[in-house]
Amino acid sequence: MSQAYVDTVYSADSIEWCPFEGFQDICVCGTYQIVKPEENAGVKDPKAEVVEGDEDEDDESDVGSSKPTQRVGRLLVYQVGEDDSLTEIQRIETSAILDTKWSPKLDNGRPVLGVADAKGHITLYALNTDTRRLEETHHIDVDEESILCLSLDWSNRLNQSSPSSIITSLSNGNLSHIIPTPTGWEVDSSWKAHDYEPWITSFDNWDSNTVWSGGDDCKLKRWDIRETFRPTFVNKNFDAGVTTIASSPHTKYLLAVGSYDENLRIFDTRQPSQPLTTIHMGGGIWRTKFHPSSERKDHILNACMHDGFKIVQLSNDTINLQPEEDKVGGEIIRTFEDHESLAYGVDWSRLPESNVEGKEGTLIASCSFYDHAMHLWRG
């Protein structure tokens, strides 16, 4: 059951809850909208710029399109109340947003949000701890404005003593590693990683030199960011594009990988040629996220595009990195079906779990594309 609903106006594709104590009631939603220039000319009301999404849902990315369009977006900031109500507290006009991630490190006591957009930029915002509003701190030109930044991730999520860097994937097939310097952030290295769009890249939580990437070439690759001239591993055993990768924050070597082929594969990263188990999800998996609490380390949240949002519970054998040869090492235990379009963005909150009847579990935010909807629910 949905606890709250908002119309995001623009098509919504990314959701992230702030992980830091004191700000865990803050979540952001990134949006992506195609606007025709002739309809945009002279328009002053931002809502009047909206063009309904192309209902041909096979054209999900618009990457490489030669249509005379603009990609615009908004970064929406919400605060959730004790009654699970949603209040929009800020909106920032941006280029179309494809991914958002909070840094695992505070900057002078302020949470920092990274945003990947459709004009080749990564923009960093710091959350003002007094006003609870985002303030832009860095605008990083990763590539030309014709190139989309498709995803981003931060390193050293489990190592608070080391600074974080950023990895981003680009629509030209490249990955770019971005590092902090005394004068700001700069691209440290870029390399050709995939033949087609690399929809996802992610650091390994347990090794800050290891990066994973997945692309429309149906390949999962592992890289050492110190030597990027060739991958350290390639898995070609996918039936469609690789779209999401999550390194467990609780179990070393445990990796969850989602694909357009509708299968969630769980790997032991020491032997990543064959998955420990494969769980059919009923829809292409755009995002997958382990529960942030170690008490629920076996629970994974998934955005399943054409088939809603689902929570998977892994078996004890899978969590303990034991292959499941005769049975599936996990099952779907919760499905949320209130969205009416492509299920894209989803995240667990870090707020305390509820024990109230009918509202049990962790508060979750999810968003979908063509119906530009955002919901709060529990699971």
C-alpha positions, 0 to 999 in steps of 0.5 A: 500500500502506498503511504504517499504519492506525488506527481513529479511532472517530469518523467522520474528515474532516480531516487536516493535517501540521504544516509546521514543521521539528522537528515535521513528524512530527506530524499531526492528525485531526479527527472528526465524530460524530452522537450521539443525546441519549438514548444520550449521557445518563449515558454516561461512556466516550467510546467508548460514545457512538459511534453508527454513521453513517447509511449513506445516504451521500447525507446527507453533511453533516446541515446543517439537520437537525432531528433531536434529535442532538448533533454531537461530535468529537475532535481526535486528535494523532499522531506518526509513527515512522521506520518510518512507524508511527503513535502517538496522543499526544493526544486532545481532546474537542471539538464536531464538527470540519469543518476544520483548518489550521496557521497559516503563522506561529509564535507565540513559536516554537510552531506554531498550529492552527486548528479549525472546529467545528459550533457556530460556533467557531474554536478555536486551539491552540498546540503546546507545543514541550517536551511536543509537546501542543496547548494551547488559546489562543483560542476565537472565537465566529464565530456562533450555536451552531446555525451550523456553521463549514464550513472555514477558511484562513489568509492570508499563507502566502507572506509571512512579514513580515505577520501572518495573518488567518483566513477561515471559511465558515458553514452559513448562507451567510456568510463571516467574516474574523477578525483578531488584535487586542491583546486576542485574535482578533475577527470583522472582517467577515461577509457573505452569500456564497452561497445555500446552504452554502459548503463551502469558502473559501480565501485566494489565496496571492499576494494576501492581500486576495483570498478564494475561496469555493465553495458548494452553489449551484454557484458559485465566487466571488472576493472582496476582503476590503476591500469585501465588498458584492459579489464581484469575480467569479462562475463559474456553470459547475459542474454541482454544488456547489463543495467545495474550492479550492487556490491554488498555492504555487509558480505565481502565478495557478494555482488548483485547484477541485474539485466534487461534479460529479467534475471537477478544474478548473485555472484561471488566476486572471487569466481564471477564466471558463474552466478551463485544463483539466478532469480527471475524477476519478471521485468528488466532490472534497472536498479538493485540495492542491498538493505542498508541494515546488517540485520536485513543483509539478505534483502535486496530491493529491485526496480523491475521496469515493466513489472513493478518493484520487488524485494528479494530475500536471499537464502542463507547459503547464498549469503554465505557464498555457497552455490545453489545448484539444485534450487534458486537461492532466493525468492521474491517476498514483496511486490509493489505495483502502484506505479503505472509505467517503467519502474526506474528509481528506488531506494531504502530509507535509513529511518527507523523501521515501523512496527505499526500494523499495516505500516511494517518495515523500512520506508521505501521511495520509488519512482516511475517514468512515463506516469511521472509518479513517486510513491512511498511504501514500506517493505 
